[in-house]
Structures are given as structure tokens and as C-alpha cells.
Amino acid sequence: MRFGIIPFLLLAIPIAEIAAFIAVGQWIGIFPTLLGIVITAIIGSILLRRQGLATLNAIRREIDAGRVPGRELVHGLMIALAGVLLMTPGYVTDTLGFLLFIPALRDSAWHFLRQHVVLVASSSIFERQGQPRPGPSSRPRPRSGPNVVDLDSEDYHVHRE
């Protein structure tokens, strides 16, 4: 997504929410409209907990199997975004949030991202478990920026004088 669209969305989404509140309020009344917002927030929190915990378990299984949990991480991110959208009052954000809870839509987004984003796994996760690092290791990674040395707490100590 281009970053130039973000200011437009910051203006368009609240306007759409206001229009949706007015339309729904005229159709079913003010109190059912407000009750609908509260109910969708409650349903959203229940869905967030169920699917979020299932996704965390799937991530753990993938890591334990020595695989990079790319798909599961993307699903987790989309579930978290869905939860935020459902906790935000409004019918437009609720609709977007409920759509993100549909696994088929998340899979479509994952396939799109997989073609356009490269995942790089840290080898330390797999080395601690005595498993080989997944993925192609013969391809050299491009060097950019300063050299970084990643140390665990047992790999260094501080000398105090």
C-alpha cells in the first residue's frame, strides 16, 4: 500500500462511520444502533481470544517443527488488526474486522504477501533447539548498514573496575 493513501483513509474512514451511524440510526433507531456497536465489540473480543490463541498455538507448532511460521504470523497480525477494528466503535470498522476473521480471506492476503515480501528468520531460534535453520542457506544475504553482533546473555559480561 502506498503511504500517500494513509491521510486519505484517516479522513475517509471517520466520514464513512458517521454516515453509517446516521443511516443505521434512522433505519433501526438510536438505542438499537448503539447496542449493535456494543454487541459487535463483545463478539469481536470473543473471536479475538479464540482465534488469537489458536494462532499462537500454530506459531509454536511451526517453530517446534523447525519451520518459519510466516503464514501463522501474518494470520496473527490480521487477527490482531481485526480485534482493534472491532473494538473501534463503528459499523464500517466492524465490517472490516469481521472480514479479517474469515480464514479464506486471510489466506488470500497471505498468498499475496508471500509473493511480495521476503521473510528472513533468525537462526538463533532454531540453533537453540538443535535444529537446522530452515530455508535456502546457500544464497548470500546482501550487506547493508553497520555490522551487528547478536549475543545472548551468557556470551558476554561487563567488567567493572
TAURLIN-V456633 format. One record per residue. N is the residue number from 0. RES is the residue in one small letter. OMEGA is omega in whole degrees, -180 to 180 (NA if undefined). NEAR is the number of other C-alpha atoms within 12 Angstrom. Layout:
BEGIN
N_RES_OMEGA_NEAR + N_RES_OMEGA_NEAR
END
This chain:
BEGIN
0_m_178_8 + 1_r_-178_8 + 2_f_178_9 + 3_g_-179_9 + 4_i_-176_12 + 5_i_178_12 + 6_p_177_12 + 7_f_180_14 + 8_l_179_17 + 9_l_176_14 + 10_l_-174_13 + 11_a_-176_16 + 12_i_177_24 + 13_p_178_20 + 14_i_178_18 + 15_a_178_21 + 16_e_180_26 + 17_i_179_19 + 18_a_179_17 + 19_a_177_25 + 20_f_-179_28 + 21_i_-178_19 + 22_a_-179_18 + 23_v_179_24 + 24_g_177_22 + 25_q_-177_14 + 26_w_-175_13 + 27_i_180_16 + 28_g_-174_15 + 29_i_-176_16 + 30_f_174_15 + 31_p_178_16 + 32_t_179_23 + 33_l_178_21 + 34_l_177_20 + 35_g_178_24 + 36_i_179_30 + 37_v_-179_21 + 38_i_179_20 + 39_t_177_32 + 40_a_179_29 + 41_i_178_20 + 42_i_179_22 + 43_g_179_36 + 44_s_177_28 + 45_i_179_21 + 46_l_179_28 + 47_l_-180_34 + 48_r_-178_20 + 49_r_-176_19 + 50_q_178_27 + 51_g_178_28 + 52_l_178_19 + 53_a_179_19 + 54_t_177_29 + 55_l_177_25 + 56_n_178_18 + 57_a_177_24 + 58_i_180_25 + 59_r_179_20 + 60_r_180_16 + 61_e_179_21 + 62_i_179_30 + 63_d_179_21 + 64_a_178_19 + 65_g_179_25 + 66_r_176_27 + 67_v_-176_29 + 68_p_-177_29 + 69_g_-179_28 + 70_r_-178_29 + 71_e_178_31 + 72_l_178_28 + 73_v_176_32 + 74_h_179_35 + 75_g_178_32 + 76_l_180_25 + 77_m_177_32 + 78_i_177_38 + 79_a_177_29 + 80_l_178_27 + 81_a_178_36 + 82_g_178_35 + 83_v_179_26 + 84_l_-180_30 + 85_l_177_35 + 86_m_177_30 + 87_t_-179_26 + 88_p_176_30 + 89_g_-178_35 + 90_y_178_35 + 91_v_179_28 + 92_t_177_33 + 93_d_179_33 + 94_t_178_26 + 95_l_179_27 + 96_g_179_33 + 97_f_177_32 + 98_l_180_26 + 99_l_177_34 + 100_f_180_36 + 101_i_-176_21 + 102_p_-179_22 + 103_a_178_13 + 104_l_177_20 + 105_r_177_28 + 106_d_177_24 + 107_s_178_19 + 108_a_179_23 + 109_w_179_25 + 110_h_177_17 + 111_f_-179_15 + 112_l_-178_19 + 113_r_179_18 + 114_q_-173_11 + 115_h_-177_11 + 116_v_177_14 + 117_v_177_13 + 118_l_178_19 + 119_v_-177_18 + 120_a_173_22 + 121_s_-178_20 + 122_s_-176_21 + 123_s_179_18 + 124_i_-174_23 + 125_f_180_21 + 126_e_178_16 + 127_r_-180_15 + 128_q_179_15 + 129_g_-178_13 + 130_q_177_16 + 131_p_178_22 + 132_r_-179_23 + 133_p_174_25 + 134_g_-179_19 + 135_p_-178_13 + 136_s_-178_13 + 137_s_-178_8 + 138_r_179_8 + 139_p_178_7 + 140_r_178_11 + 141_p_-180_7 + 142_r_174_8 + 143_s_178_7 + 144_g_-178_6 + 145_p_176_6 + 146_n_-179_7 + 147_v_176_8 + 148_v_-178_8 + 149_d_-177_12 + 150_l_171_10 + 151_d_-176_11 + 152_s_179_8 + 153_e_-179_8 + 154_d_-179_9 + 155_y_173_10 + 156_h_-176_9 + 157_v_175_8 + 158_h_178_5 + 159_r_-180_4 + 160_e_NA_3
END
